């Protein structure tokens, strides 16, 4: 029987992208990212009310849009020389983007077990009275990062890293820090990184315009030999985008571990998203099925229409359903507006 817990992050990226590319290839990056930010706001709402199940449900929705976005981004990188250069220097996959920034160590202190809390004063006073000490810390950090990066690149070339193992890596680095960090503070960091990706997307569309997949291919054909400064900017922004997406993954993992710590439920943070997508993890009577696992195969499907690829009319039906639900709720809440005036 297929074991989704052993799958790499790229298996999830490819699976979700195949389901939703029929819609996502027709969208600009900003249109693809907007639902991600919408679901991220639901994560914030759930954290504010200490709704642990709600946090996981909304996070699984964010992650589904994330992996589909990454699938589209990788394909678009491969269309231009600048995009290929990004993949050559910074990684071809989301896993590689993650390991380029987090090669098994904290990207700030360079330690396999984060010690940033012990040098917080040095960081805060780095421009003043602790400048010399900060320079000493960063010099040591750079040395540690180079060694860790070399080890990570060797490991990445010789073995497949499953998504749960990436979760384990982050817990190994930040587990001690996360244990004493406030739930809301972790959510703030997560939302901050979602916002950072939004910023890079706005820069990207400001440089080369907003494109669906087909128009991007045409744009590259016509413009790639012109305005080299523009393509240098494209390279720089795309490089930053891969790093911000690495940060989003790291804080998504942090949220899973914090929910597990606080809720004390019988599941493992490293595999909770897998369990949600396969329907193993229910929330009351509800469950989402994005992956159907049978004895000899596993198929990604749309959680709403249950098909692969998603049906053409599925998004419109979901919009109509939510508008109807929202209208009923609004009518109850604002019933007083229809009251007759005396």
The 8 nearest C-alpha neighbors of each residue, nearest first, counted from 0:
[[1, 294, 295, 2, 293, 296, 292, 297],
 [2, 0, 296, 3, 297, 295, 292, 294],
 [1, 3, 4, 5, 0, 6, 292, 297],
 [4, 2, 6, 5, 1, 273, 297, 292],
 [5, 3, 2, 6, 270, 273, 163, 161],
 [6, 4, 3, 161, 2, 7, 162, 163],
 [7, 5, 161, 3, 4, 10, 162, 8],
 [6, 8, 161, 162, 9, 10, 160, 5],
 [7, 9, 162, 11, 10, 12, 161, 94],
 [8, 10, 12, 7, 11, 13, 92, 93],
 [11, 9, 13, 7, 8, 12, 6, 14],
 [12, 10, 14, 9, 8, 13, 15, 66],
 [11, 13, 66, 9, 10, 14, 15, 70],
 [14, 12, 16, 10, 11, 15, 9, 17],
 [15, 13, 11, 17, 16, 12, 299, 10],
 [16, 14, 18, 17, 67, 12, 13, 11],
 [15, 17, 67, 13, 20, 19, 18, 14],
 [18, 16, 14, 15, 20, 19, 13, 308],
 [17, 19, 308, 15, 307, 16, 309, 20],
 [18, 20, 16, 21, 22, 17, 309, 23],
 [21, 19, 23, 22, 24, 16, 17, 18],
 [22, 20, 19, 23, 24, 308, 309, 18],
 [23, 21, 20, 19, 24, 25, 26, 311],
 [22, 24, 20, 26, 25, 19, 21, 31],
 [25, 23, 212, 20, 26, 22, 211, 21],
 [24, 26, 211, 23, 22, 212, 27, 21],
 [27, 25, 211, 23, 24, 30, 31, 28],
 [26, 28, 211, 210, 30, 209, 29, 31],
 [27, 29, 31, 30, 32, 26, 200, 209],
 [28, 30, 32, 31, 27, 33, 200, 201],
 [31, 29, 27, 33, 28, 32, 26, 34],
 [32, 30, 28, 29, 33, 26, 27, 34],
 [31, 33, 29, 35, 30, 34, 28, 36],
 [32, 34, 36, 35, 30, 31, 29, 37],
 [35, 33, 37, 36, 32, 38, 31, 64],
 [36, 34, 32, 61, 33, 38, 37, 64],
 [35, 37, 39, 33, 34, 38, 40, 32],
 [36, 38, 34, 40, 39, 35, 33, 41],
 [37, 39, 41, 40, 35, 36, 61, 57],
 [40, 38, 36, 42, 41, 37, 35, 61],
 [41, 39, 43, 37, 38, 42, 36, 44],
 [42, 40, 44, 38, 39, 43, 57, 45],
 [41, 43, 39, 54, 45, 57, 40, 44],
 [44, 42, 40, 46, 41, 45, 47, 39],
 [45, 43, 41, 47, 42, 46, 40, 48],
 [44, 46, 50, 54, 42, 48, 53, 47],
 [45, 47, 49, 43, 48, 44, 50, 42],
 [48, 46, 44, 45, 49, 43, 183, 50],
 [47, 49, 45, 50, 46, 44, 51, 43],
 [50, 48, 46, 47, 51, 45, 54, 182],
 [49, 51, 45, 53, 48, 52, 46, 54],
 [52, 50, 54, 53, 49, 258, 55, 262],
 [53, 51, 55, 54, 50, 56, 282, 45],
 [52, 54, 56, 50, 45, 51, 55, 57],
 [55, 53, 51, 42, 45, 52, 57, 56],
 [54, 56, 58, 52, 53, 57, 59, 51],
 [57, 55, 53, 59, 58, 54, 52, 60],
 [56, 58, 60, 42, 54, 59, 55, 38],
 [57, 59, 61, 55, 60, 56, 54, 62],
 [58, 60, 62, 56, 57, 61, 55, 63],
 [59, 61, 57, 63, 58, 62, 38, 56],
 [62, 60, 58, 35, 64, 59, 38, 63],
 [61, 63, 65, 59, 60, 64, 58, 66],
 [62, 64, 60, 65, 61, 66, 59, 67],
 [65, 63, 67, 61, 62, 66, 35, 68],
 [66, 64, 62, 68, 63, 67, 61, 69],
 [65, 67, 12, 69, 68, 63, 64, 62],
 [66, 68, 16, 70, 64, 69, 65, 15],
 [69, 67, 65, 71, 66, 70, 64, 72],
 [68, 70, 72, 66, 67, 71, 73, 65],
 [71, 69, 67, 68, 73, 72, 12, 16],
 [70, 72, 68, 74, 69, 73, 75, 67],
 [73, 71, 69, 75, 74, 70, 68, 76],
 [74, 72, 76, 70, 75, 71, 69, 77],
 [73, 75, 77, 71, 76, 72, 70, 78],
 [74, 76, 72, 77, 78, 73, 71, 212],
 [77, 75, 82, 73, 74, 78, 83, 79],
 [76, 78, 75, 74, 83, 79, 82, 73],
 [77, 79, 75, 76, 216, 82, 74, 80],
 [80, 78, 82, 81, 77, 76, 83, 219],
 [79, 81, 83, 82, 84, 78, 77, 223],
 [80, 82, 84, 79, 83, 234, 230, 85],
 [83, 81, 76, 85, 79, 84, 80, 77],
 [84, 82, 80, 86, 85, 77, 81, 76],
 [83, 85, 87, 81, 82, 86, 88, 80],
 [86, 84, 82, 83, 88, 87, 89, 238],
 [87, 85, 91, 90, 83, 89, 84, 88],
 [86, 88, 84, 85, 90, 89, 83, 91],
 [89, 87, 85, 86, 90, 84, 91, 83],
 [88, 90, 86, 85, 87, 96, 99, 238],
 [91, 89, 86, 95, 96, 92, 87, 88],
 [90, 92, 86, 95, 87, 93, 89, 73],
 [91, 93, 95, 94, 90, 96, 9, 73],
 [94, 92, 96, 95, 97, 9, 91, 69],
 [95, 93, 97, 92, 96, 98, 8, 9],
 [94, 96, 90, 98, 92, 97, 93, 99],
 [97, 95, 93, 99, 90, 94, 98, 241],
 [98, 96, 245, 94, 95, 100, 99, 101],
 [99, 97, 102, 101, 95, 100, 96, 94],
 [98, 100, 96, 97, 101, 102, 95, 89],
 [99, 101, 98, 97, 102, 106, 242, 96],
 [100, 102, 98, 103, 106, 104, 97, 99],
 [103, 101, 98, 148, 151, 104, 147, 99],
 [102, 104, 101, 111, 168, 147, 151, 98],
 [105, 103, 111, 110, 109, 102, 101, 172],
 [104, 106, 109, 107, 110, 113, 108, 101],
 [107, 105, 109, 101, 108, 104, 100, 144],
 [106, 108, 105, 109, 140, 115, 137, 110],
 [109, 107, 140, 110, 105, 115, 106, 114],
 [110, 108, 140, 105, 144, 143, 104, 106],
 [111, 109, 104, 112, 113, 108, 105, 114],
 [110, 112, 104, 172, 113, 103, 105, 109],
 [113, 111, 172, 110, 114, 173, 171, 104],
 [112, 114, 110, 172, 105, 173, 115, 111],
 [115, 113, 116, 117, 112, 108, 110, 118],
 [114, 116, 117, 118, 113, 108, 119, 107],
 [117, 115, 119, 114, 118, 176, 113, 120],
 [116, 118, 115, 114, 119, 120, 121, 113],
 [119, 117, 121, 115, 120, 116, 122, 114],
 [120, 118, 116, 122, 121, 117, 115, 123],
 [119, 121, 123, 122, 118, 124, 117, 125],
 [122, 120, 118, 124, 119, 123, 125, 129],
 [121, 123, 125, 119, 120, 124, 118, 133],
 [122, 124, 120, 121, 125, 119, 126, 129],
 [123, 125, 121, 127, 129, 122, 126, 120],
 [126, 124, 130, 122, 129, 133, 127, 121],
 [127, 125, 130, 124, 128, 129, 123, 122],
 [128, 126, 124, 130, 125, 129, 123, 131],
 [127, 129, 130, 124, 126, 125, 131, 121],
 [130, 128, 125, 132, 124, 131, 127, 121],
 [129, 131, 125, 133, 126, 132, 127, 128],
 [132, 130, 134, 133, 129, 135, 125, 128],
 [131, 133, 135, 129, 134, 130, 136, 121],
 [134, 132, 136, 130, 135, 131, 125, 121],
 [133, 135, 137, 131, 136, 132, 138, 130],
 [134, 136, 132, 138, 133, 137, 131, 139],
 [137, 135, 133, 139, 134, 138, 140, 132],
 [136, 138, 140, 134, 139, 135, 141, 133],
 [139, 137, 135, 141, 140, 136, 134, 142],
 [138, 140, 142, 136, 137, 141, 143, 135],
 [141, 139, 137, 109, 143, 138, 108, 142],
 [142, 140, 144, 138, 139, 143, 137, 145],
 [141, 143, 139, 145, 140, 144, 138, 146],
 [144, 142, 140, 146, 109, 141, 145, 147],
 [143, 145, 147, 141, 109, 146, 142, 148],
 [146, 144, 148, 142, 143, 147, 141, 149],
 [147, 145, 149, 143, 148, 144, 150, 142],
 [146, 148, 144, 150, 149, 145, 102, 151],
 [147, 149, 151, 145, 102, 150, 146, 144],
 [148, 150, 152, 146, 151, 147, 145, 153],
 [151, 149, 147, 153, 148, 152, 154, 146],
 [150, 152, 148, 154, 102, 153, 149, 155],
 [151, 153, 155, 149, 154, 150, 148, 156],
 [154, 152, 150, 156, 151, 155, 149, 157],
 [155, 153, 151, 157, 152, 156, 158, 150],
 [154, 156, 152, 153, 157, 158, 151, 159],
 [157, 155, 153, 154, 158, 152, 159, 151],
 [156, 158, 154, 155, 153, 159, 152, 160],
 [159, 157, 155, 156, 154, 160, 153, 161],
 [158, 160, 161, 7, 155, 157, 156, 6],
 [159, 161, 7, 164, 158, 162, 165, 155],
 [160, 162, 7, 6, 164, 5, 163, 8],
 [161, 163, 8, 7, 165, 164, 6, 166],
 [164, 162, 269, 166, 165, 161, 270, 167],
 [165, 163, 167, 161, 166, 162, 168, 160],
 [166, 164, 168, 162, 167, 163, 169, 161],
 [165, 167, 163, 164, 269, 169, 168, 252],
 [168, 166, 164, 170, 165, 169, 171, 163],
 [169, 167, 165, 171, 166, 170, 164, 103],
 [170, 168, 172, 171, 166, 167, 173, 165],
 [169, 171, 174, 167, 173, 172, 168, 166],
 [170, 172, 168, 169, 174, 173, 167, 112],
 [173, 171, 112, 169, 111, 170, 113, 174],
 [172, 174, 170, 176, 175, 113, 171, 169],
 [175, 173, 170, 177, 176, 171, 172, 178],
 [176, 174, 178, 177, 173, 179, 113, 172],
 [175, 177, 173, 174, 178, 179, 180, 113],
 [178, 176, 180, 174, 179, 175, 173, 253],
 [177, 179, 175, 176, 180, 174, 257, 260],
 [178, 180, 177, 176, 181, 175, 174, 182],
 [181, 179, 177, 178, 176, 182, 184, 185],
 [180, 182, 184, 183, 185, 179, 177, 178],
 [183, 181, 185, 184, 186, 180, 257, 46],
 [184, 182, 186, 185, 181, 187, 46, 47],
 [183, 185, 187, 181, 186, 182, 188, 180],
 [184, 186, 188, 182, 187, 183, 189, 181],
 [185, 187, 189, 183, 184, 188, 190, 182],
 [188, 186, 184, 190, 185, 189, 191, 183],
 [187, 189, 191, 185, 186, 190, 192, 184],
 [188, 190, 186, 250, 192, 191, 187, 247],
 [191, 189, 193, 187, 192, 188, 186, 194],
 [190, 192, 188, 194, 189, 193, 187, 195],
 [191, 193, 195, 194, 189, 190, 247, 246],
 [194, 192, 190, 196, 191, 195, 247, 189],
 [193, 195, 197, 191, 192, 196, 190, 198],
 [196, 194, 192, 198, 197, 193, 191, 199],
 [195, 197, 199, 193, 198, 194, 243, 240],
 [198, 196, 194, 200, 195, 199, 201, 193],
 [197, 199, 195, 201, 196, 200, 194, 202],
 [198, 200, 202, 196, 201, 197, 240, 203],
 [199, 201, 203, 197, 202, 198, 204, 196],
 [200, 202, 198, 204, 199, 203, 205, 197],
 [203, 201, 205, 199, 200, 204, 206, 198],
 [204, 202, 200, 206, 205, 201, 199, 207],
 [203, 205, 208, 209, 201, 207, 206, 202],
 [204, 206, 202, 203, 208, 207, 201, 209],
 [205, 207, 203, 204, 208, 202, 229, 233],
 [208, 206, 204, 205, 203, 209, 233, 229],
 [209, 207, 204, 205, 206, 210, 203, 27],
 [208, 210, 204, 27, 207, 28, 211, 29],
 [211, 209, 27, 215, 214, 212, 208, 26],
 [210, 212, 25, 26, 27, 214, 213, 24],
 [211, 213, 24, 215, 214, 25, 210, 216],
 [212, 214, 216, 215, 211, 217, 24, 210],
 [213, 215, 217, 216, 211, 210, 212, 218],
 [216, 214, 218, 212, 210, 217, 213, 211],
 [215, 217, 219, 213, 214, 218, 220, 212],
 [216, 218, 214, 220, 215, 219, 221, 213],
 [217, 219, 215, 221, 216, 220, 222, 214],
 [220, 218, 223, 222, 216, 221, 217, 215],
 [219, 221, 217, 218, 222, 223, 216, 224],
 [220, 222, 218, 219, 223, 217, 224, 225],
 [223, 221, 219, 225, 224, 218, 220, 226],
 [222, 224, 219, 225, 220, 221, 79, 230],
 [225, 223, 222, 226, 227, 221, 220, 219],
 [224, 226, 222, 223, 227, 221, 229, 230],
 [227, 225, 228, 229, 230, 224, 222, 223],
 [226, 228, 230, 229, 225, 231, 224, 223],
 [229, 227, 231, 226, 230, 232, 233, 225],
 [228, 230, 232, 227, 231, 226, 233, 206],
 [231, 229, 233, 227, 232, 228, 234, 81],
 [232, 230, 228, 234, 233, 229, 227, 235],
 [231, 233, 235, 229, 230, 234, 236, 228],
 [232, 234, 230, 236, 231, 235, 237, 229],
 [235, 233, 231, 237, 232, 81, 236, 238],
 [236, 234, 232, 238, 233, 237, 231, 239],
 [235, 237, 239, 233, 238, 234, 240, 232],
 [238, 236, 240, 234, 239, 235, 233, 241],
 [237, 239, 235, 241, 240, 236, 234, 85],
 [240, 238, 236, 242, 237, 241, 243, 235],
 [239, 241, 237, 243, 238, 242, 199, 236],
 [242, 240, 244, 238, 239, 243, 96, 237],
 [243, 241, 245, 239, 240, 244, 246, 96],
 [242, 244, 246, 240, 245, 241, 196, 239],
 [243, 245, 247, 241, 246, 242, 240, 248],
 [246, 244, 97, 242, 248, 243, 247, 96],
 [245, 247, 243, 249, 244, 248, 250, 192],
 [248, 246, 244, 250, 245, 192, 249, 251],
 [249, 247, 251, 245, 246, 250, 252, 244],
 [248, 250, 246, 252, 247, 251, 253, 245],
 [251, 249, 253, 189, 252, 247, 248, 254],
 [252, 250, 248, 254, 253, 249, 247, 255],
 [251, 253, 255, 250, 249, 254, 166, 248],
 [252, 254, 250, 256, 251, 255, 257, 249],
 [255, 253, 257, 251, 252, 256, 258, 250],
 [256, 254, 252, 258, 268, 253, 257, 259],
 [255, 257, 259, 253, 268, 254, 258, 260],
 [256, 258, 260, 254, 259, 255, 253, 261],
 [259, 257, 261, 255, 260, 256, 262, 51],
 [258, 260, 256, 257, 262, 263, 261, 255],
 [261, 259, 257, 258, 263, 262, 256, 178],
 [260, 262, 258, 259, 263, 257, 51, 264],
 [261, 263, 259, 264, 258, 260, 51, 257],
 [264, 262, 259, 260, 261, 265, 258, 266],
 [265, 263, 262, 266, 259, 260, 261, 267],
 [264, 266, 263, 267, 259, 262, 268, 271],
 [267, 265, 264, 268, 271, 259, 270, 263],
 [266, 268, 269, 270, 271, 265, 259, 256],
 [269, 267, 271, 256, 255, 270, 259, 266],
 [270, 268, 163, 166, 267, 271, 167, 164],
 [271, 269, 273, 268, 272, 163, 267, 274],
 [270, 272, 274, 268, 273, 269, 267, 275],
 [273, 271, 275, 274, 270, 276, 59, 269],
 [272, 274, 270, 276, 271, 275, 277, 4],
 [275, 273, 279, 271, 280, 277, 272, 276],
 [274, 276, 280, 272, 278, 273, 277, 279],
 [277, 275, 289, 273, 288, 278, 274, 290],
 [278, 276, 290, 274, 288, 275, 279, 289],
 [277, 279, 288, 275, 286, 280, 276, 287],
 [280, 278, 274, 277, 275, 281, 276, 286],
 [281, 279, 275, 274, 278, 282, 286, 271],
 [280, 282, 286, 285, 283, 279, 278, 284],
 [283, 281, 285, 284, 286, 280, 52, 56],
 [282, 284, 285, 281, 286, 280, 52, 53],
 [285, 283, 282, 281, 286, 280, 287, 278],
 [286, 284, 282, 283, 281, 287, 278, 280],
 [285, 287, 281, 278, 282, 288, 284, 280],
 [288, 286, 278, 302, 276, 289, 275, 285],
 [287, 289, 278, 302, 276, 277, 290, 286],
 [290, 288, 276, 302, 300, 299, 301, 277],
 [289, 291, 299, 277, 298, 288, 276, 300],
 [290, 292, 298, 297, 277, 299, 293, 289],
 [293, 291, 297, 296, 290, 298, 294, 1],
 [294, 292, 296, 295, 297, 291, 0, 1],
 [295, 293, 0, 296, 292, 1, 297, 291],
 [294, 296, 0, 293, 1, 297, 292, 2],
 [297, 295, 293, 294, 1, 292, 298, 0],
 [296, 298, 292, 291, 293, 1, 290, 299],
 [299, 297, 291, 290, 300, 292, 296, 307],
 [298, 300, 290, 289, 14, 291, 307, 15],
 [301, 299, 307, 306, 289, 305, 290, 18],
 [300, 302, 305, 303, 309, 306, 304, 289],
 [301, 303, 289, 288, 305, 287, 300, 304],
 [304, 302, 301, 305, 313, 317, 306, 288],
 [303, 305, 306, 301, 302, 313, 309, 310],
 [306, 304, 301, 300, 302, 303, 307, 309],
 [305, 307, 300, 309, 301, 304, 308, 310],
 [308, 306, 300, 309, 18, 301, 299, 305],
 [307, 309, 18, 306, 310, 19, 17, 300],
 [308, 310, 307, 306, 301, 18, 19, 311],
 [309, 311, 313, 312, 308, 306, 304, 307],
 [312, 310, 313, 309, 314, 21, 22, 315],
 [311, 313, 315, 310, 314, 316, 309, 317],
 [312, 314, 316, 310, 315, 311, 317, 304],
 [315, 313, 317, 316, 312, 318, 311, 310],
 [314, 316, 318, 317, 312, 313, 319, 311],
 [315, 317, 319, 313, 314, 318, 320, 312],
 [318, 316, 320, 314, 319, 315, 321, 313],
 [319, 317, 315, 321, 320, 316, 322, 314],
 [318, 320, 316, 322, 317, 321, 323, 315],
 [321, 319, 317, 323, 318, 322, 316, 324],
 [322, 320, 324, 318, 323, 319, 325, 317],
 [321, 323, 325, 319, 324, 320, 326, 318],
 [322, 324, 326, 320, 321, 325, 319, 327],
 [325, 323, 321, 327, 326, 322, 320, 328],
 [324, 326, 322, 328, 323, 327, 321, 329],
 [325, 327, 329, 323, 328, 324, 322, 330],
 [326, 328, 330, 324, 329, 325, 323, 331],
 [329, 327, 325, 331, 326, 330, 332, 324],
 [330, 328, 326, 332, 331, 327, 333, 325],
 [329, 331, 327, 333, 334, 328, 332, 326],
 [332, 330, 328, 334, 329, 333, 327, 326],
 [331, 333, 329, 330, 334, 328, 335, 327],
 [334, 332, 335, 330, 331, 336, 329, 337],
 [333, 335, 331, 336, 330, 337, 332, 338],
 [334, 336, 338, 333, 337, 332, 331, 339],
 [337, 335, 334, 338, 333, 339, 330, 332],
 [338, 336, 335, 334, 339, 333, 340, 330],
 [337, 339, 335, 336, 340, 334, 341, 333],
 [340, 338, 337, 341, 336, 335, 334, 333],
 [339, 341, 338, 337, 336, 335, 334, 333],
 [340, 339, 338, 337, 336, 335, 334, 333]]
